[in-house]
Amino acid sequence: MTKLSGSKEQQHPLYNRDRPLIDILLAQEPTDYNLAELARLKIRYQGFPGAWDIQNSLNEVLERWGLTEEELFTRTREIHQIGGIYKSRGKKEEEDWN
């Protein structure tokens, strides 16, 4: 993603929580949990007018894992249909797409 000229970059309210997670994804393999996290974060930052480093890093993770965005979403839909991906991490079942 490139920054649009003339537009003011916004600070995402969850930036400080998400940046360390993305750094972990950059260093790890595409497990079911990591794929679900990447998809969740891709959706969160989709169309957001800022956090360009995060958006670029998310694209870099996709590239490192050899996936397109469409392939990522297809795989994570399958993972979520099976269910329980977040239960094992002590999180309540949630759909945090924003």
Stockholm file with secondary structure:
# STOCKHOLM 1.0

chainA/1-98         MTKLSGSKEQQHPLYNRDRPLIDILLAQEPTDYNLAELARLKIRYQGFPGAWDIQNSLNEVLERWGLTEEELFTRTREIHQIGGIYKSRGKKEEEDWN
#=GR chainA/1-98 SS CCCCTTCCCBCCTTHHHHHHHHHHHHHSCCCHHHHHHHHHHHHHHTTCSBCHHHHHHHHHHHHHTTCCHHHHHHHHHHHHHHCCTTGGGTCCCCCCCC
#=GC SS_cons        CCCCTTCCCBCCTTHHHHHHHHHHHHHSCCCHHHHHHHHHHHHHHTTCSBCHHHHHHHHHHHHHTTCCHHHHHHHHHHHHHHCCTTGGGTCCCCCCCC
//
